[in-house]
Amino acid sequence: MQTNMHEAKSKLSYLVDLATAGEQVIIAKAGVPCVQLTPYVAPARRVFGQFKGKVSMNADFDSNQTNQDITDMFEQSV
C-alpha cells in the first residue's frame, strides 16, 4: 500500500497495524516514495559463554615467534 504524507499523518495508527500484519506500507511525498514502514524486530540477546568449548587456540598464540611472523607479513605488504 502506498499513501501520501498528509494521509499518513492522520492514519498513522492504521498504517502501523497494516505494517505489523505484514503489509508493505510506503509513504510518499509529492507522489515520490520516501519511506517504508516495517515492524520492529528486537535484536537477539547475547548469551555469555555461548562459544565455550567451541573455540580453541594454540598455546603459542602470543609467542615472540608468532608476533614476529605477523609483523613480517605486514611489513612486506607496505
C-alpha positions as CSV (number, residue, x, y, z in Angstrom):
1,M,0.0,0.0,0.0
2,Q,1.3,3.5,-0.8
3,T,-0.1,6.6,0.8
4,N,0.8,10.3,0.8
5,M,2.3,12.1,3.7
6,H,-0.8,14.0,4.7
7,E,-3.0,10.9,4.8
8,A,-0.2,9.0,6.7
9,K,-0.2,11.7,9.4
10,S,-3.9,11.2,10.0
11,K,-3.9,7.4,9.7
12,L,-0.6,6.5,11.3
13,S,-2.1,4.0,13.8
14,Y,-3.9,2.2,11.0
15,L,-0.8,2.1,8.8
16,V,1.3,0.7,11.7
17,D,-1.3,-2.0,12.2
18,L,-1.0,-2.9,8.5
19,A,2.8,-3.0,8.6
20,T,2.9,-5.2,11.7
21,A,0.4,-7.5,10.0
22,G,2.9,-8.0,7.1
23,E,1.5,-5.4,4.6
24,Q,4.1,-3.3,2.7
25,V,3.4,0.3,3.6
26,I,5.1,3.1,1.7
27,I,4.7,6.8,2.5
28,A,5.2,9.1,-0.5
29,K,5.9,12.8,-0.6
30,A,4.5,14.6,-3.7
31,G,3.9,11.2,-5.3
32,V,7.5,10.0,-4.8
33,P,8.1,7.1,-2.3
34,C,10.1,8.3,0.7
35,V,9.9,5.8,3.5
36,Q,8.7,2.3,4.2
37,L,7.1,1.2,7.4
38,T,8.4,-2.1,8.7
39,P,7.8,-3.9,12.0
40,Y,10.5,-3.6,14.7
41,V,12.4,-6.7,15.3
42,A,14.3,-6.9,18.7
43,P,17.9,-7.9,18.4
44,A,18.8,-11.3,19.7
45,R,20.1,-11.4,23.2
46,R,23.8,-12.2,23.6
47,V,24.5,-15.2,25.8
48,F,27.7,-15.1,27.8
49,G,29.8,-18.1,27.3
50,Q,27.9,-19.4,24.2
51,F,31.1,-20.4,22.5
52,K,32.7,-22.2,25.5
53,G,34.3,-25.4,24.3
54,K,33.8,-24.5,20.6
55,V,36.8,-22.2,20.1
56,S,40.4,-23.2,20.6
57,M,43.7,-21.6,20.0
58,N,47.3,-22.8,20.0
59,A,49.3,-22.5,23.3
60,D,51.8,-20.3,21.5
61,F,49.3,-17.8,20.1
62,D,51.1,-14.9,21.8
63,S,54.7,-16.2,21.4
64,N,57.5,-13.9,20.2
65,Q,57.9,-16.0,17.0
66,T,54.2,-15.7,16.2
67,N,54.3,-12.0,16.8
68,Q,57.4,-11.6,14.6
69,D,55.7,-13.7,11.8
70,I,52.7,-11.3,11.8
71,T,55.0,-8.2,11.9
72,D,56.9,-9.6,8.9
73,M,53.7,-10.3,6.9
74,F,52.5,-6.7,7.3
75,E,55.9,-5.1,6.7
76,Q,56.2,-6.9,3.3
77,S,52.8,-5.7,2.1
78,V,53.5,-2.0,2.7
